[in-house]
Amino acid sequence: MENGKGLLDGVVVLDLGRVLACPYAAVLLADMGATVIKIENPKGGDDTRKMGPFINGNSVYYTNFNRSKVGITLNLKEPEGKEIFKEMVKKADVVLENYRPGTMEKLGLGYDVLKEINPGIVYGSVSGFGHTGPLSKRAGYDIVGQAMGGLMSTSGWPGGPATRSGTPLGDVLGALNMTVGVLAALVNKQKTGLGEKVDVALVDSVAAAMENITMIYQSTGRIPQRIGNRYESTYPYDTFPTKDGDVVIAAGNNKLYGILCDVMGRPELKTDPRFLEVKDRVANHDALRDEIVPWTQQHTIDEVDKLLNDGGCPACPVNTIDRLVVDPQIAGARGMFPTINQPGIGELAITAIPQHLTRTSSQPRKPAPLLGEDNAAIYGQMLGFDEAKLAELKEKGVI
């Protein structure tokens, strides 16, 4: 575990996030060196503390998205809790939350209030539909973002049902987009001294990620349909079966297609009039697939991977998770599954953030906090509360 200073050393973040989108944005900042103070309700804390998988009764879900943070409890529904939060905002750089729009305003802690307390505060909010528009007050979850953002309509196989991606991609995209906005606002704050509200919607994040799929309709009027794993714009760019699993072949241009033909021992396919140009291969993708599959099925995943990459044609395994977590590139050289020593669990492999920095650490810095673990340290350092004051607040149910 890394303990050195990170790129965001000195940035103080108040993390009100729950479940995935907001906590993931906060953990990106934490792993890059920000002091992220996770603020949880004293009655139970983040919902993910009760979500599996579990080890010794402790949530691995919670641990993965809340490592590198310090943790306190605070009841924002209590008047004294609101005032304590406002005092903390005076000394913070960033506030992050993923409540339904209007919730923070009802608490008297919306951006309009907080910017009066600290004009430099950067306020990041990620929600289902954003803070504007007729649907803004609706609850939004990952599957809602994927469905309304268009992703599910194009995921899956022809004739099959709309399909959610296997990972909560809407939440992840929302987290990434909020992080980008917050970092941009922090850069602007250095120049102007003023903060900014960053309003990110899961639906918008998914819609933005549709990119060329959306542009097909915008430019031609054709509504893209579910086409399995192939790509609308080039072929062969698809998954293919082998003796022991599936591989991806990404021969996206004429040169790469020629290499594929040579490696397969089928040079005549380069001059087959059905497959001469990209547009021809897209139009005749079924016929071309029928030429490729008999070759891939003669080999294992790793054989196809090596033969094609050695020849200069992009290919890779469709990694099952057991392969992923021991992959020499991803797990080894890139260190994407470091371990932390989590209280109540022990040594635990978690998933690192993908930002690799040359001069500063972007690795997990500490285990995820137990509920209220850092109350004494944070309240003492930031607000000067002594043990008697902490005991009083705990008795009142404020912390």
C-alpha positions as CSV (number, residue, x, y, z in Angstrom):
1,M,0.0,0.0,0.0
2,E,1.3,3.5,-0.9
3,N,1.5,6.2,1.7
4,G,3.3,9.0,-0.1
5,K,1.7,12.3,-1.1
6,G,-0.5,12.2,-4.1
7,L,-1.3,14.6,-6.9
8,L,-4.3,16.0,-4.9
9,D,-2.5,16.3,-1.6
10,G,-4.1,19.1,0.4
11,V,-7.5,18.9,-1.3
12,V,-10.2,18.3,1.3
13,V,-13.4,16.5,0.1
14,L,-16.6,15.9,2.0
15,D,-18.1,12.8,0.6
16,L,-21.9,12.3,1.3
17,G,-22.1,9.6,-1.3
18,R,-23.9,6.3,-0.9
19,V,-23.8,3.0,-2.9
20,L,-21.7,3.4,-6.1
21,A,-21.6,6.5,-8.3
22,C,-20.6,9.1,-5.8
23,P,-18.4,6.9,-3.6
24,Y,-16.5,5.8,-6.7
25,A,-15.9,9.4,-7.8
26,A,-14.6,10.1,-4.2
27,V,-12.3,7.1,-4.2
28,L,-10.7,8.3,-7.4
29,L,-9.9,11.5,-5.7
30,A,-8.8,9.7,-2.5
31,D,-6.4,7.4,-4.3
32,M,-4.9,10.4,-6.0
33,G,-4.1,12.0,-2.7
34,A,-7.1,14.1,-1.6
35,T,-8.2,13.9,2.0
36,V,-11.7,12.4,1.5
37,I,-13.9,12.5,4.6
38,K,-16.8,10.0,4.2
39,I,-19.8,11.3,6.1
40,E,-22.4,8.6,7.0
41,N,-25.6,8.6,9.0
42,P,-24.8,7.2,12.5
43,K,-27.7,4.8,12.1
44,G,-26.2,2.2,9.8
45,G,-24.1,4.2,7.4
46,D,-23.8,3.7,3.7
47,D,-26.3,1.1,2.3
48,T,-23.4,-0.9,0.8
49,R,-22.3,-1.9,4.3
50,K,-25.3,-4.3,4.1
51,M,-24.6,-5.4,0.5
52,G,-22.6,-8.5,-0.4
53,P,-20.3,-10.1,-1.0
54,F,-19.3,-10.4,2.6
55,I,-16.2,-11.8,4.5
56,N,-16.7,-12.3,8.2
57,G,-19.9,-10.2,8.0
58,N,-18.1,-7.3,6.5
59,S,-19.1,-5.9,3.0
60,V,-16.4,-6.2,0.3
61,Y,-18.6,-4.0,-1.9
62,Y,-18.3,-1.2,0.7
63,T,-14.6,-1.7,1.2
64,N,-13.7,-1.5,-2.5
65,F,-15.4,1.9,-3.0
66,N,-14.4,3.5,0.3
67,R,-10.8,2.6,0.8
68,S,-8.3,5.5,1.1
69,K,-11.0,7.6,2.9
70,V,-11.4,8.6,6.6
71,G,-14.9,8.1,8.0
72,I,-17.1,10.1,10.3
73,T,-20.8,10.0,11.3
74,L,-23.1,13.0,11.2
75,N,-26.9,13.2,11.2
76,L,-27.8,16.0,8.7
77,K,-31.4,16.0,9.8
78,E,-30.5,17.3,13.2
79,P,-30.1,21.1,13.4
80,E,-26.8,20.7,15.2
81,G,-25.7,18.3,12.5
82,K,-26.4,20.8,9.8
83,E,-24.4,23.5,11.6
84,I,-21.4,21.1,12.1
85,F,-21.5,20.3,8.4
86,K,-21.6,24.0,7.5
87,E,-18.5,24.6,9.6
88,M,-16.7,21.8,7.8
89,V,-17.7,23.2,4.5
90,K,-15.8,26.4,5.4
91,K,-12.6,24.4,5.5
92,A,-13.3,22.0,2.6
93,D,-12.6,22.3,-1.1
94,V,-15.2,19.9,-2.5
95,V,-18.6,18.5,-1.5
96,L,-19.8,15.3,-3.3
97,E,-23.3,13.9,-3.1
98,N,-25.7,11.6,-5.0
99,Y,-29.0,12.3,-3.3
100,R,-32.2,12.8,-5.4
101,P,-32.2,16.4,-6.6
102,G,-33.9,18.6,-4.0
103,T,-32.9,16.6,-1.0
104,M,-29.9,18.8,0.0
105,E,-32.1,21.9,-0.6
106,K,-34.7,20.5,1.8
107,L,-32.0,20.0,4.4
108,G,-30.9,23.6,3.9
109,L,-27.6,22.5,2.5
110,G,-27.9,23.0,-1.2
111,Y,-25.2,24.6,-3.3
112,D,-26.8,28.1,-3.1
113,V,-26.4,27.9,0.7
114,L,-23.0,26.4,0.8
115,K,-21.5,28.8,-1.7
116,E,-22.4,31.7,0.6
117,I,-20.5,29.9,3.4
118,N,-17.5,29.1,1.2
119,P,-17.5,30.8,-2.3
120,G,-14.7,28.5,-3.3
121,I,-16.5,25.3,-2.7
122,V,-16.8,22.9,-5.6
123,Y,-20.1,21.0,-5.3
124,G,-20.3,17.8,-7.3
125,S,-23.7,16.1,-7.6
126,V,-24.5,12.9,-9.6
127,S,-28.1,11.8,-9.9
128,G,-30.3,9.9,-12.3
129,F,-31.6,12.7,-14.4
130,G,-29.7,15.8,-13.2
131,H,-30.9,18.9,-11.4
132,T,-32.9,20.4,-14.3
133,G,-35.7,19.2,-16.5
134,P,-39.2,17.6,-16.0
135,L,-37.7,14.3,-14.7
136,S,-35.1,15.7,-12.4
137,K,-37.0,14.7,-9.2
138,R,-37.2,11.0,-10.3
139,A,-35.0,8.5,-8.6
140,G,-32.4,7.1,-10.9
141,Y,-30.4,3.9,-10.7
142,D,-27.8,2.4,-13.0
143,I,-30.3,0.3,-14.9
144,V,-32.4,3.4,-15.5
145,G,-29.4,5.3,-16.9
146,Q,-28.5,2.4,-19.2
147,A,-32.1,2.1,-20.4
148,M,-33.0,5.7,-20.9
149,G,-29.5,6.6,-22.2
150,G,-30.0,4.2,-25.1
151,L,-27.3,1.6,-24.2
152,M,-29.7,-1.3,-23.5
153,S,-31.5,-0.9,-26.8
154,T,-28.3,-1.7,-28.7
155,S,-26.8,-4.3,-26.3
156,G,-27.6,-8.0,-26.9
157,W,-28.3,-10.2,-29.8
158,P,-30.6,-9.8,-32.8
159,G,-34.1,-10.8,-31.9
160,G,-33.2,-10.9,-28.2
161,P,-34.3,-8.6,-25.4
162,A,-32.6,-5.3,-24.5
163,T,-29.6,-6.1,-22.3
164,R,-28.0,-4.3,-19.4
165,S,-24.2,-4.4,-19.4
166,G,-22.9,-6.9,-16.9
167,T,-21.3,-4.1,-14.8
168,P,-23.1,-1.0,-13.5
169,L,-21.8,1.1,-16.4
170,G,-24.2,3.9,-15.9
171,D,-23.0,4.5,-12.3
172,V,-19.3,4.2,-13.4
173,L,-19.8,6.7,-16.3
174,G,-21.6,9.1,-14.0
175,A,-18.8,8.8,-11.4
176,L,-16.1,9.4,-14.0
177,N,-17.9,12.4,-15.5
178,M,-18.5,14.0,-12.1
179,T,-14.8,13.5,-11.3
180,V,-13.8,15.2,-14.6
181,G,-16.1,18.1,-13.8
182,V,-14.9,18.5,-10.2
183,L,-11.2,18.5,-11.3
184,A,-11.9,21.1,-14.0
185,A,-13.7,23.2,-11.4
186,L,-10.7,22.9,-9.0
187,V,-8.4,24.1,-11.8
188,N,-10.7,27.1,-12.4
189,K,-10.8,27.8,-8.6
190,Q,-7.1,28.2,-8.6
191,K,-7.4,31.0,-11.2
192,T,-10.6,32.7,-9.9
193,G,-11.0,31.7,-6.2
194,L,-14.6,30.7,-7.0
195,G,-16.2,27.3,-6.9
196,E,-18.7,25.7,-9.2
197,K,-21.6,23.3,-9.1
198,V,-21.0,20.2,-11.2
199,D,-24.4,18.6,-12.1
200,V,-24.0,15.1,-13.7
201,A,-26.8,12.8,-14.7
202,L,-26.5,9.0,-15.2
203,V,-28.8,9.2,-18.2
204,D,-26.7,12.0,-19.8
205,S,-23.5,10.1,-19.1
206,V,-24.8,7.0,-20.9
207,A,-26.2,9.0,-23.7
208,A,-22.8,10.7,-24.2
209,A,-21.1,7.3,-24.3
210,M,-23.3,6.2,-27.2
211,E,-21.2,8.3,-29.6
212,N,-21.2,6.9,-33.1
213,I,-24.3,4.8,-32.5
214,T,-26.3,8.0,-31.9
215,M,-24.7,9.6,-35.0
216,I,-25.9,6.8,-37.2
217,Y,-29.4,7.8,-36.5
218,Q,-28.7,11.5,-36.6
219,S,-27.1,11.3,-40.0
220,T,-29.1,8.5,-41.7
221,G,-32.4,8.1,-39.9
222,R,-31.7,4.4,-39.3
223,I,-32.3,3.2,-35.7
224,P,-29.3,1.0,-34.7
225,Q,-30.4,-2.4,-33.4
226,R,-28.9,-5.1,-31.3
227,I,-26.1,-6.8,-33.3
228,G,-24.3,-8.9,-30.7
229,N,-20.6,-8.3,-30.4
230,R,-19.8,-7.0,-33.8
231,Y,-19.3,-3.3,-34.7
232,E,-21.5,-1.2,-37.0
233,S,-18.6,0.5,-38.8
234,T,-16.1,-2.2,-39.6
235,Y,-15.6,-6.0,-39.7
236,P,-14.2,-8.4,-38.6
237,Y,-14.5,-6.7,-35.2
238,D,-16.2,-9.3,-33.2
239,T,-15.9,-12.3,-30.9
240,F,-15.1,-15.8,-32.2
241,P,-15.3,-19.2,-30.6
242,T,-12.1,-21.3,-29.9
243,K,-11.5,-24.7,-28.4
244,D,-11.7,-23.3,-24.8
245,G,-13.6,-20.0,-24.9
246,D,-14.0,-16.9,-27.0
247,V,-11.5,-14.4,-28.5
248,V,-11.9,-10.9,-29.9
249,I,-10.5,-10.2,-33.4
250,A,-10.3,-6.5,-34.3
251,A,-9.1,-6.4,-37.9
252,G,-10.5,-2.9,-38.3
253,N,-8.9,-1.8,-41.6
254,N,-7.6,-3.3,-44.9
255,K,-4.0,-3.9,-43.7
256,L,-5.1,-5.7,-40.5
257,Y,-7.6,-7.8,-42.5
258,G,-4.9,-8.8,-44.8
259,I,-2.7,-9.9,-41.9
260,L,-5.6,-12.0,-40.5
261,C,-6.1,-13.7,-43.9
262,D,-2.3,-14.5,-44.0
263,V,-2.2,-15.9,-40.5
264,M,-5.2,-18.0,-41.2
265,G,-3.5,-19.4,-44.3
266,R,-6.3,-18.0,-46.4
267,P,-4.7,-15.3,-48.6
268,E,-7.4,-15.7,-51.3
269,L,-9.9,-14.0,-48.9
270,K,-8.0,-10.7,-49.4
271,T,-9.1,-10.6,-53.0
272,D,-12.6,-12.1,-52.6
273,P,-14.9,-9.5,-54.0
274,R,-17.3,-9.9,-51.0
275,F,-14.6,-8.7,-48.7
276,L,-12.4,-6.2,-50.6
277,E,-13.2,-3.1,-48.6
278,V,-14.4,-2.3,-45.1
279,K,-17.9,-1.5,-46.4
280,D,-18.0,-4.9,-48.2
281,R,-16.9,-6.8,-45.1
282,V,-19.6,-5.0,-43.0
283,A,-22.3,-5.8,-45.6
284,N,-21.2,-9.5,-45.8
285,H,-20.2,-10.0,-42.2
286,D,-22.1,-13.3,-41.8
287,A,-20.3,-14.8,-44.8
288,L,-16.9,-13.6,-43.5
289,R,-17.6,-14.9,-40.1
290,D,-18.3,-18.3,-41.6
291,E,-14.8,-18.2,-43.1
292,I,-13.1,-17.3,-39.8
293,V,-14.9,-19.5,-37.2
294,P,-13.6,-22.8,-38.6
295,W,-10.0,-21.5,-38.2
296,T,-10.5,-20.1,-34.6
297,Q,-12.2,-23.3,-33.5
298,Q,-9.0,-25.3,-34.4
299,H,-7.1,-23.4,-31.7
300,T,-7.3,-22.4,-28.1
301,I,-7.8,-18.8,-26.8
302,D,-4.2,-18.3,-26.1
303,E,-3.1,-19.8,-29.5
304,V,-5.3,-17.4,-31.5
305,D,-4.2,-14.5,-29.3
306,K,-0.5,-15.2,-29.9
307,L,-0.8,-16.1,-33.6
308,L,-2.6,-12.9,-34.5
309,N,-0.7,-10.5,-32.3
310,D,2.6,-11.9,-33.4
311,G,1.5,-11.3,-36.9
312,G,0.4,-7.7,-36.1
313,C,-3.4,-8.1,-36.0
314,P,-5.2,-7.0,-32.7
315,A,-6.8,-9.8,-30.9
316,C,-7.3,-10.8,-27.2
317,P,-9.0,-13.3,-25.0
318,V,-12.5,-12.7,-23.7
319,N,-11.3,-12.9,-20.2
320,T,-13.5,-14.6,-17.6
321,I,-12.9,-13.0,-14.2
322,D,-10.6,-15.8,-13.0
323,R,-8.4,-15.1,-16.0
324,L,-8.6,-11.3,-15.5
325,V,-7.4,-11.2,-11.9
326,V,-4.2,-13.1,-12.8
327,D,-3.6,-11.6,-16.2
328,P,0.1,-10.7,-16.4
329,Q,-0.6,-7.4,-18.1
330,I,-3.6,-6.2,-16.2
331,A,-3.0,-7.7,-12.7
332,G,0.8,-8.0,-13.0
333,A,2.4,-5.1,-14.9
334,R,-0.5,-2.6,-14.4
335,G,-1.2,-3.6,-10.8
336,M,-5.0,-3.4,-11.1
337,F,-5.7,-5.7,-8.2
338,P,-3.6,-4.5,-5.2
339,T,-4.3,-5.8,-1.7
340,I,-5.2,-3.9,1.5
341,N,-5.4,-5.1,5.1
342,Q,-9.0,-4.4,5.9
343,P,-10.1,-4.7,9.6
344,G,-12.5,-7.5,10.1
345,I,-11.5,-9.1,6.7
346,G,-7.7,-9.3,6.5
347,E,-5.8,-9.2,3.3
348,L,-8.2,-8.3,0.5
349,A,-7.5,-7.8,-3.2
350,I,-9.5,-4.8,-4.4
351,T,-9.7,-3.0,-7.8
352,A,-7.3,-0.1,-8.3
353,I,-8.2,3.1,-10.2
354,P,-6.8,3.1,-13.7
355,Q,-4.9,6.4,-13.5
356,H,-1.2,5.7,-13.4
357,L,0.9,8.8,-12.6
358,T,4.6,9.2,-13.2
359,R,5.6,11.2,-10.1
360,T,2.9,10.6,-7.5
361,S,1.0,7.7,-6.2
362,S,-2.5,6.8,-7.3
363,Q,-2.8,3.6,-5.2
364,P,-5.0,2.7,-2.2
365,R,-3.7,4.6,0.8
366,K,-5.6,3.0,3.7
367,P,-8.4,0.5,4.4
368,A,-12.0,1.6,4.3
369,P,-13.1,3.2,7.6
370,L,-15.3,1.5,10.1
371,L,-18.5,3.4,10.8
372,G,-17.5,6.6,12.7
373,E,-13.9,5.4,13.0
374,D,-12.3,8.9,12.6
375,N,-14.8,11.0,14.5
376,A,-12.4,12.0,17.2
377,A,-9.5,12.8,14.8
378,I,-11.5,14.7,12.2
379,Y,-13.8,16.6,14.5
380,G,-10.8,17.4,16.7
381,Q,-8.6,18.6,13.9
382,M,-11.2,20.5,11.9
383,L,-13.5,21.9,14.6
384,G,-11.6,21.5,17.8
385,F,-14.1,19.2,19.5
386,D,-12.8,17.5,22.6
387,E,-13.8,14.1,24.1
388,A,-16.6,15.7,26.2
389,K,-18.1,17.4,23.1
390,L,-17.9,14.2,21.1
391,A,-19.6,12.3,23.8
392,E,-22.4,14.9,24.1
393,L,-23.0,14.8,20.3
394,K,-23.1,11.0,20.3
395,E,-25.6,11.0,23.1
396,K,-27.8,13.4,21.2
397,G,-27.6,11.2,18.0
398,V,-25.9,13.9,16.1
399,I,-22.8,11.8,15.4
